[in-house]
Amino acid sequence: MNLDIGAALEGWGFQPDGLQVRLVAGDDGRDKIQMRVELGVLQMERDGRPDGDRPHGLESLLEHHEARRDHALAVGDDFALDAADCAELMREGMQYYRRYLSAFHLRLYDLVARDTERNLRLLAFVVRHASRNRDRMEFDQYRPYIAMMLARALVMKAIDRDDRRDALARLDEGVARIREFLREYDREDREQDCSELRFLLGWRDEIARDLPPDPLARLEARLKRAVAGEDYEDAARLRDRIRRMKSGDVPAPEAAG
C-alpha cells in the first residue's frame, strides 16, 4: 500500500487566501469531504462523526456524555463534566466546525444546518453541566457564530427555492438566538459590537428591500389609513376585499390593485 499522499494532492495546490474544499467518492462508496491545508489535506466523513470514529460505540462523545447524564438522573446521582471531558468535547466540536464550514462552501446547506444545530446542542450541554465556569465560557462564546452559520444555511436554502419570505423568517430566528445570547450576558447594549448580529441584520435589510410588497399587507395598511381619515365607505370596501382575499375568493393580483 502506497502511503504517499502526493498523488491525491496533484493539481490541487494550496492557496493561502481562501478555503479549498471538495467532495470526493471514497473507496468505501461513501462521499468524503476534503479540506486542503498547507501541508496536506483533511478528510472528513459526510455523516456521523467527521473522523469516522464511534467513541464508546456511539456516534460521538456528545451522545456518550448525554447517555451518562441520563443514567445519572435515572438513578439519582449527580452529573458533571470535568476539565478533561470538556477538552475532549471541544476537540470533537472542532471536527464538526470544520465539516460545516466546508459544507457551506460546497452549498450542502442541509449538512450545515445539521452540524450547526448539533454544535449548538453541544454548547448548551456543556453550559448546563460543566463543573468549571471557564469551560462554560469557553464553549458558549461561539454561540453567536454558530447561530449565524445555521441561519445562513437555512436562508440560502430558502433563497434557492426563491422563497424570500421564509428567508426573512429564518433570519429573524437567527437574530433572536443571538439577541438571547446578549441578554443572558447583560450585553443588550452591545449589539453594534456583535459582528454576527450586524451581518444578519444587514442581510435581512437587503432581502426585505428586494421583496415584492405583500398585497394583503398593503390592503390592511390602506384600511388603517381609511379608518384614521374617517373614510368609512372606503374602509368597508377594503374590509370586504380583505375578507374575500383571506378566504381565497380574490386572487392576489386583483387584490393588489
N, C-alpha and C positions, 0 to 999 in steps of 0.2 A: 504494500500500500504506500503510495506516494504522499508524504505529509507536507510537501512544499505547497503553499497556497498561491505561489506566483501565477500559476495558470488562471486561477479564479479572479485575480486582480488585473490580468492583462486587458488593456484597453479601458480600464476604469481608474484612471489616475486620481489622486486625492486633490480636491480643491478646497483650500482653507476658508474660503469666504462664503460657503453655503453648505446646507445639509444635502448629503448624497445618499439616497436610498433606492432600493429596487426590490421587486417581488420576483422570486425565483422558485422553480419547482425543485423540491428536494428529492433525494434518492429514494425516500420512503413514500413518495407520492403526495406528500403534503407540501403546501406552499410555505416558503420561508421568507422572512423579511430580512434584508441585509442593509446594514448601515456602514458606509465607508468611513474609516478613521485613518489617521495619518500613517499608522504602521500596520494597517491591515483592514480587517472587516469584522463587524459584529453581526452574528446571525441569530435571528430570533424566530421561535415558533409563532405561527399566526394565532394559535389557540392555546389555552392553558397557560401555564407559567412560561414566560418568554424563553428561559433556558431549557425548557423541556423536562425539568426535574419535577418530581412529585414528592415533596417532603412529607414524611410520615404517612405516605400513601394517599395524600390529598392533593388537590390542585395547587395549593400554595400554603405558605406559612400562616397567612391570614386565616385561612379556613381551619388550620390546625389550632391556632390560639382561640378562635371563636368556639371550636369544639371543647377546648379546655375550659373556657368561660362557662359554656352551657352546662358542662358536667359539674363544675364547682357550684353553680347556682342550684342545680338539681339536688345536690347533697348538702347544701347549706354551708359550703366553705367560702372563704374569701378568695378573690381572684385579683391578681395584679400582674402587670408586665414589668420585668426588671430591666435594667440598662442593657443587658446582653440581648434580651428579647427585642427591645426597640431597635438596637443596632442591626439585627438580622432583618427585621421588618422594613427598616429604611433601605437596606440594600435591595431587598425584593421590590419595594416600591419604585426604586430607580429603574429596575428592569422594565416595569410596566410603563414608566415615563418614557423611556427610550422607544418603546414599541408604539405608544400612541402618538408620539411626536413624528416618528417615521410614517405611521399610517396616515396622519393628516396630510403629509406631503404626497402620499400616494392616492389621496382622495378616498381612502377607505373609512368613511365617516362613521359607519356602524361600529367598526372596531375601535375608533377613537372614543365614541360615546361609551362603549362597554368598558374600556380600560380606565377612562377618567372617572366614571361612576364607581368603579372598583377602588380606585385610589382615594376617592372622597370617603368611601366606606372605611378604608384603612385609617385615614386621619381621624375620623370620628371614633373609631375603636381605640386608637392609642390615646386620644384626648380623654376618653372615658376611663381607661384602665391603667395608664402608665403610672408607676409609683413615683416618678420624679417629674417635677414641673418642667425642668429643662427639656425633657423628652417630649412632653406635650407641646411645648412651644416650638421645638424644632420641627415637628411634623405640621402643626397647624398653620405655620407661616406660609405654607404652599397652597392653602385652600383657595385664595383668590385666583391664583394662576390656573389651578386645575378646574375651578368653576368656569373660568373664561374659556378654556380649551373645550370643555364639554359644550358650552353654549355655541362656540364657533362651529363645532361639528354638527350640532343639531340645526343651526341656522343654514349651513351650507347644504345640508340635506333638503331643507325646505326650499332654498333658492333653486336647487337642481330640479325640484318639482314645480318651480315657478309659483310657489305658494308664499308670497311675501307677508301675508297676514300671520301665518304660522311662524315665519322667521322673526317677526316682531314679538310674538308671544314667547318664543324661545329666548330672545334677547332679554325680555323682561324677567324671565326666570333666572337667567344668569346674573342680571343686575341685582335682583332680590337676594340671591345667595351671597353675593359679595357685600351688599349692604348689611345683611345679617351678621356677617363676619365682623364688619366695622363696628356694629352696635355692641356685639359681645365684648369687644376690647375697648369700648368707650372712645372710638375714633370716628364717630359720625361726622365730626367737623373737619376730617382729614380726607374727604373724598377726592379732592384735587391731587392728593399725593398718591393715590392708588391708580397706577397706570392701567391695570386690568379693567377697572371700572370706567376709566376715561375712554378706553378703547371700545368697550361695548356700547357706551352711551353715544359716542361719535358714530359708530356703525349704525346704531338704531336711527339716528337722525338722517343718515344718508338713505336708508331703506324707506323711512317714512316719507321723505320728500319725493321719492320715486313712485310711491304707492298711489294708484288712482283713488280719488275720493269715493268713499262708500255712499252709494245712493241713499240708503236708509238713514245714514248719519246726516246727510245733507238735508233730507226732508225733516228730520227731527229738529235740526238747527233752525230751519225755516219756521217750524211750528213754534218754537220758543220765541222767535222774533215777532211772529204774528200775535201771539198772546201778549207779549210785552207791549206791543203797539196797539193793543185792543182791537185788532182786525179779526173779529171773531168769525166772520164769514170765511175768510181765508184759512183761519185756524181749523174750522170744522171740516173744510175740504181737505186740508192736509192730514188731519186725524184719520179721515176716511181712507185716504190713499195709503197712509202708513199701516192701517189695519189690514187693508187688502194685500199690501205688499208682504206683510209678515205671514199672512195666511197662504201666500203663494198665488193669489188671484191676479197680481200685477207683476209682470216680468221686470227685472232690474232696469233695462234700458229705458222703458216707458216711464218708470217711476223717477228716473234721474233727470227728467226734463225740467 
